[in-house]
Amino acid sequence: MPVDVAEELVKMSPKGQLVVPYKIRKKEKLNPSDRFLAFEIKDGIIFKKVQMPNPREEFEALTKDIRAHVKKHGITHKDVEDAIAWARKAKTGSV
């Protein structure tokens, strides 16, 4: 099975930056904010695009899970306030 390899010469800037050729950026759908892992191999380097976690999406998913758990177990706002008060007393040793 033949491998489709795009090959172009790139030059490193004085700051160590490399420019990914336009044809490769377009084909691979690379964007300026994309992140890559650099792997040193014998006689070269391989760059692998990685997906960075989206903190907002992770927070929203976590919040959704917590709300489902609270609803399933019938936990009320008062239950939470009581648990906080108990934990604070336990921390100070007055429980």
N, C-alpha and C positions, 0 to 999 in steps of 0.2 A: 504494500500500500504506500503510494508516494506521499511524502510530507510536504505541505505547502509552506515554503520558507520564504519570507520577505527579507531581502538582504540589502542594506544600504550602509554606506560609510558615515559614521557620526564622529564628531570631535568633542572632546571634553573642554569645557571653559576653564578659566583660571580658578573659578569657584568650585570646580568639580562637578559641574552640571552637564548632563547629556540631553540632547534633544531627540525625542522619539520621532522618526520621520512621519510626515503627514499621512501617507498611505497606511502605515501600521496603526497610527492613532485612530484613523477612521475605521479601518477594518475591525480593530479590537475594541472600538467604542471607548477609548481612553479620554479622560477629562482632566483638566488642570489640577483638580483637588484629589485625584486618585492617589492611593498609597501603594507602595510596593515593598516587598521583602527582597533584599539582595543576598544571594547565595554565592559564596566564593567556591569555585570549582577549579580543578586542574586546568590551567591555561585560559581562565576566563571568569566571567560573572554571569549569573542568571538572575533576572528580575521577575518576580511573581507578583501579580496584582492581588491585593487582599482587600476584603470588605471590612471596613472599620465599623464597630458597633455604633448604632445611633442611640445616644443616651435618652432622647425623648421617647423613641419607640419602645425602648426597654422599660422605661419608667411607666409608660402607659400600659404595657402588657402586665407588669408587676402589679400595678394598681387594680387592673381588671381582675387578676387572680385573687388579690386580697379581698376585694369587694365580694367576689363570688364566695369565698371562704366565710367571710363575716355573715353574709346572707344565709348560707347553708346552715351555719351553726347558731343563728339567731343572736349574734353578738350585738349589743346595743351601745350607743354612745356612753351611757351610764356605766356599762360593764368596763369599757376602756378607761374611763375616768377613775373608777374604783381600783382597777389593776395598777394604774399609774400611782395612785395614792398609796396602795399597799407596797409597791416596789420602793417608793421613796422612804416610807417608814422602815422597811427592811434594810435599806441601805444605811440609814442613820442608827439602826439598832434598836428602834423603839417598837418593834413588832413583837 
